[in-house]
């Protein structure tokens, strides 16, 4: 039996077709308490705004001590997420915090990336924004490989912030004799 489905018509800015609400899957930004987090948030905000979707902020934390439950509202998680909040407030995008604790001990190369993907999938994410130069096991290439093995979600690689040297102090003007005004070295 063949069924014919008409192609979905594009909807305009949050409007839903009658009887069928528009699903908005969140976009996840993986924040690892690094300088790259600002670039990740900028890319995630742009993708989230274009999709009209909320943002899931995943804070990558060190391994948990035994017998402790993860808390997305803990002080350490709030410190990692704090760098992103001013940018989200300016963009006016809703967000939800989440925490990913890295596994303790030595694991395979893809084990950490698979755990990160599980956090995103648990929250219904269809897209993760990860830094190209993220921490070992959580860089964009490793997360993309784990997502390809698992069959999703999509992973967007955010470029790190380019390094810019500090501006040098301008030289003091020289007088006609060629000295800098501090006296002569005669």
TANOR-V668979 format. One record per pair of residues at least 6 apart in sequence whose C-alpha atoms are under 7 Angstrom apart, sorted by the first residue. I is the first residue (numbers start at 1). J is the second residue. D is the distance in Angstrom with one decimal. If there is no record, write none. Layout:
i:I j:J d:D
i:I j:J d:D
This chain:
i:14 j:52 d:6.8
i:16 j:22 d:5.3
i:24 j:53 d:5.2
i:25 j:53 d:6.2
i:25 j:124 d:6.2
i:25 j:125 d:5.5
i:25 j:126 d:5.9
i:26 j:53 d:5.3
i:26 j:54 d:4.9
i:26 j:55 d:5.3
i:26 j:56 d:6.2
i:26 j:124 d:6.7
i:26 j:125 d:4.9
i:26 j:126 d:6.6
i:27 j:44 d:6.7
i:27 j:48 d:5.9
i:27 j:53 d:6.8
i:27 j:54 d:6.6
i:27 j:55 d:5.0
i:27 j:56 d:5.9
i:27 j:125 d:5.7
i:27 j:126 d:6.5
i:27 j:127 d:5.1
i:27 j:128 d:6.0
i:28 j:55 d:5.8
i:28 j:56 d:4.4
i:28 j:57 d:5.8
i:28 j:58 d:6.8
i:28 j:120 d:6.7
i:28 j:125 d:6.3
i:28 j:127 d:6.2
i:28 j:128 d:4.6
i:28 j:129 d:6.0
i:29 j:40 d:6.4
i:29 j:41 d:6.3
i:29 j:44 d:5.9
i:29 j:56 d:6.2
i:29 j:57 d:5.1
i:29 j:58 d:6.0
i:29 j:128 d:5.9
i:29 j:129 d:4.9
i:29 j:130 d:6.6
i:30 j:57 d:6.3
i:30 j:58 d:4.9
i:30 j:59 d:6.3
i:30 j:129 d:6.2
i:30 j:130 d:5.5
i:31 j:37 d:5.5
i:31 j:58 d:5.9
i:31 j:59 d:5.0
i:31 j:60 d:6.1
i:31 j:80 d:6.9
i:32 j:59 d:6.0
i:32 j:60 d:4.8
i:33 j:80 d:5.2
i:36 j:131 d:6.7
i:36 j:160 d:5.1
i:36 j:161 d:5.9
i:38 j:84 d:6.6
i:39 j:158 d:6.8
i:39 j:160 d:6.3
i:39 j:161 d:6.1
i:40 j:129 d:6.4
i:40 j:130 d:6.6
i:40 j:131 d:6.4
i:40 j:158 d:5.7
i:41 j:84 d:6.2
i:43 j:158 d:6.8
i:44 j:129 d:6.1
i:48 j:54 d:6.3
i:48 j:55 d:6.4
i:54 j:93 d:6.3
i:54 j:94 d:5.1
i:54 j:95 d:5.6
i:55 j:94 d:6.2
i:55 j:95 d:4.5
i:55 j:96 d:6.4
i:56 j:95 d:5.5
i:56 j:96 d:4.9
i:56 j:97 d:5.9
i:56 j:98 d:7.0
i:57 j:95 d:6.8
i:57 j:96 d:6.1
i:57 j:97 d:4.9
i:57 j:98 d:5.9
i:58 j:97 d:6.2
i:58 j:98 d:4.7
i:58 j:99 d:5.3
i:58 j:100 d:6.5
i:59 j:77 d:6.0
i:59 j:80 d:6.3
i:59 j:81 d:6.6
i:59 j:98 d:6.2
i:59 j:99 d:4.8
i:59 j:100 d:6.0
i:60 j:99 d:6.2
i:60 j:100 d:4.9
i:60 j:101 d:6.0
i:60 j:102 d:7.0
i:61 j:100 d:6.0
i:61 j:101 d:4.7
i:61 j:102 d:6.2
i:62 j:101 d:5.6
i:62 j:102 d:5.4
i:63 j:101 d:5.2
i:63 j:102 d:4.9
i:63 j:103 d:5.4
i:63 j:104 d:5.3
i:64 j:101 d:6.4
i:70 j:99 d:7.0
i:72 j:97 d:6.1
i:72 j:98 d:5.2
i:72 j:99 d:5.3
i:77 j:99 d:7.0
i:100 j:116 d:6.4
i:100 j:119 d:6.8
i:102 j:112 d:6.5
i:103 j:112 d:6.8
i:109 j:137 d:5.8
i:110 j:137 d:6.5
i:110 j:142 d:6.5
i:110 j:146 d:6.1
i:112 j:137 d:5.8
i:112 j:138 d:6.6
i:113 j:137 d:6.1
i:113 j:138 d:5.5
i:113 j:142 d:6.5
i:113 j:143 d:5.0
i:113 j:146 d:6.1
i:114 j:146 d:5.8
i:126 j:153 d:5.1
i:126 j:154 d:6.2
i:127 j:153 d:5.6
i:127 j:154 d:4.7
i:127 j:155 d:5.7
i:128 j:154 d:6.3
i:128 j:155 d:4.8
i:128 j:156 d:6.0
i:129 j:155 d:5.9
i:129 j:156 d:4.7
i:129 j:157 d:6.0
i:129 j:158 d:6.5
i:130 j:139 d:6.7
i:130 j:140 d:5.4
i:130 j:156 d:6.2
i:130 j:157 d:5.3
i:130 j:158 d:5.9
i:131 j:139 d:5.9
i:131 j:140 d:5.7
i:131 j:157 d:5.6
i:131 j:158 d:4.8
i:131 j:159 d:6.2
i:131 j:160 d:6.5
i:132 j:139 d:5.4
i:132 j:140 d:4.7
i:132 j:157 d:5.5
i:132 j:158 d:5.9
i:132 j:159 d:5.7
i:132 j:160 d:6.7
i:133 j:139 d:5.5
i:133 j:160 d:6.8
i:134 j:140 d:7.0
i:140 j:157 d:5.4
i:144 j:155 d:5.8
i:147 j:153 d:6.0
i:172 j:180 d:6.7
i:173 j:180 d:6.8
i:174 j:180 d:4.8
i:174 j:181 d:6.9
i:175 j:181 d:6.9
